[in-house]
Amino acid sequence: MIGAAMPSFDQIPEMIDSRAVRNLVAAQAVQGATVLGRPGGWAVLVRYGALERAVASTRRQLRIWRHLHSAAAFVQQELGLAHFDVDASGHDPAGGYRRPDQAERLRHQRAVAERALWFWASSG
């Protein structure tokens, strides 16, 4: 949308969950999208009717893609939009977006793998 005022990175609109986004896509109601730069990644805003909503994760938090190409792939493949806006004004690649749940999951997986290796090495 040329000339439309895009929200800044600190003014994220209300969120919409992925199920509702899929329903809008199925109904061909999505009119546009903006990939919005955020500290540590990229958010996606979808426009339908007179509304604009940010795509939420399954935990009802703002969904953040770490890379622009990942967010663009979501817009192209999931939303079916070949053209969309990109607002990089709020993007900070060194920003504070962290996934502590992922870090803990990886630590746990490594510990399990180390125990399995020890078990197989000592029983063989």
C-alpha positions in Angstrom: 0.0 0.0 0.0 1.7 3.1 -1.2 1.3 6.1 1.1 -0.2 4.1 3.9 1.3 4.8 7.3 3.1 1.7 8.6 3.3 1.2 12.3 6.7 1.6 13.9 8.4 -1.3 15.6 7.2 -0.2 19.0 3.6 0.2 17.9 2.6 -3.4 17.1 -1.2 -3.7 16.4 -3.3 -6.4 18.0 -2.3 -10.0 17.2 -4.0 -12.7 15.2 -3.3 -16.4 15.7 -2.1 -18.7 12.9 -5.4 -20.5 12.7 -7.3 -17.3 12.0 -4.6 -16.3 9.4 -5.1 -19.7 7.6 -8.9 -19.1 7.7 -8.4 -15.6 6.1 -6.1 -17.0 3.4 -8.7 -19.8 2.7 -11.4 -17.1 2.3 -9.1 -15.0 0.1 -9.6 -12.1 2.5 -5.9 -11.1 3.0 -5.3 -7.9 1.2 -1.7 -7.3 2.0 1.2 -7.8 4.4 4.1 -5.9 5.8 7.3 -7.6 7.1 8.2 -5.4 10.0 11.8 -5.1 11.4 12.1 -5.8 15.1 15.0 -6.1 17.5 16.4 -9.5 16.7 14.2 -10.4 13.8 11.1 -9.7 11.7 7.4 -9.7 12.4 4.6 -10.1 9.8 1.5 -7.8 9.8 -1.5 -8.9 7.7 -4.1 -6.6 6.3 -7.7 -7.7 5.8 -10.7 -5.4 5.5 -10.0 -2.3 7.5 -7.8 -4.2 10.0 -4.2 -4.9 10.4 -3.0 -7.6 12.8 0.4 -9.0 13.7 0.9 -12.8 13.4 1.1 -14.4 16.8 3.0 -17.5 17.7 1.3 -20.6 19.3 2.1 -19.0 22.7 0.1 -15.9 21.8 3.2 -13.8 21.6 4.5 -11.9 18.6 5.9 -14.3 16.1 9.4 -13.4 15.2 11.4 -14.7 12.2 15.1 -14.5 12.7 15.8 -13.8 9.0 14.1 -11.6 6.4 14.0 -14.4 3.9 12.1 -16.7 6.4 9.5 -14.0 7.0 9.2 -13.4 3.2 8.8 -17.1 2.6 5.9 -17.1 5.1 4.2 -14.3 3.3 4.7 -15.8 -0.1 3.9 -19.4 0.7 1.4 -19.3 3.6 -0.4 -16.0 2.7 -0.1 -16.5 -1.0 1.2 -12.9 -1.6 3.8 -12.2 -4.2 4.0 -8.5 -3.3 4.3 -7.1 0.2 5.9 -4.2 2.1 9.1 -4.3 4.1 9.8 -1.8 6.9 13.3 -2.3 8.2 13.4 0.9 10.3 13.0 -1.0 13.5 15.3 -3.9 12.7 18.3 -4.5 14.9 20.0 -7.8 14.1 21.8 -7.8 17.5 18.5 -7.0 19.3 17.2 -8.7 22.4 15.1 -11.5 20.9 16.2 -14.7 22.7 14.7 -18.2 22.8 15.5 -19.4 26.3 13.2 -22.4 25.8 15.2 -23.4 22.7 18.5 -23.1 24.6 17.2 -25.2 27.4 15.8 -27.8 25.0 19.2 -28.0 23.2 21.1 -28.4 26.6 18.7 -31.2 27.5 19.2 -33.0 24.1 23.0 -32.7 24.4 22.9 -34.2 28.0 20.7 -37.1 26.8 23.0 -37.8 23.8 26.1 -37.7 26.1 24.4 -40.2 28.5 23.5 -42.4 25.6 27.0 -42.4 24.2 28.4 -43.2 27.7 25.9 -46.1 28.1 26.7 -47.6 24.7 30.5 -47.2 25.2 30.4 -48.8 28.7 28.1 -51.7 27.7 29.9 -52.7 24.6 
